[in-house]
């Protein structure tokens, strides 16, 4: 039953996205300053050619020929990778009860968890992380979130998933 609800929610998101125009097959990023190779100086005024979602070339100067993303006044670097995230569970460090989202993650409706996690995944990606590993998914919804991102239904980083959290019996979680 829970999987059916999640799939219907994802299907609704897919229909909403399908109504929007398709992204151009070729994207050209005009990078003012590009950090491309570790230990080497940055490159100025570079065009990053992206075809079908993959970088196919980096060429000097600002070229035309596709959808232009103008970052000519910005620094551009490869995406960051975070190998320890909990995108399906939040902790509000400013709250008197920082783990208030923890029990709903275990007991709440999986479809609501996917929808809540979609916004977090998008925010993570917009903060520069293009790949994350989600650890300890109490509701096992990370698979559906990952599949929706891979299908282009929602925006988010590449997700490497893991199963539910586990710990040693009799040990309490310490927040210090």
C-alpha positions, 0 to 999 in steps of 0.5 A, a space after each residue: 500500500 505504501 509503495 503504491 502511494 509513493 508511486 502515485 505521488 511520483 507519477 503526479 510529479 512526473 506529469 507536472 514536469 512533462 508539461 514543462 518544456 524539455 531541456 535543450 540537448 546541448 548546454 554551454 556554460 560560459 565560465 569566467 574562471 574555471 577550476 578544472 584540474 587539482 593543483 593547476 591554475 584556474 582557466 579564464 573565459 572557458 566554455 563547458 560543453 554539455 551534451 545529453 547531460 554529460 560534459 563533452 568538452 571544455 574550450 577556451 573563449 565563449 562559444 555559441 551553439 546551444 542553450 547558454 548558461 552565463 557564468 562569465 562573472 563567476 568561478 566554476 568548479 566540479 560538483 562536490 560529493 557528500 558521502 554522509 547525508 540524511 536527506 530523508 531526516 532533518 535535525 533542527 539544531 536551533 530547536 529545543 527538540 532538534 530530533 523532532 523530525 526523527 520519529 515522524 521519519 520512522 512512523 510517518 507516511 512514506 509519500 510525505 517523506 518523499 515529498 519533504 525530501 525532494 525539497 532538501 535534495 534540490 537544496 543540496 544540489 543548489 549548494 554545489 553537491 552533485 553526488 550524495 550518499 544517503 545513510 540510514 533511511 528509516 522509511 526506505 524512501 531514498 530509492 524512490 527519491 533517487 529514481 525520481 531524480 534519475 528520471 528527471 521528475 525532480 531536480 536533485 543530486 546523484 544519490 547513492 542509497 543505503 538501507 535503514 539505520 542500525 545501531 547496537 542494542 541497548 545504546 542510546 543516541 547521544 547528541 553531543 
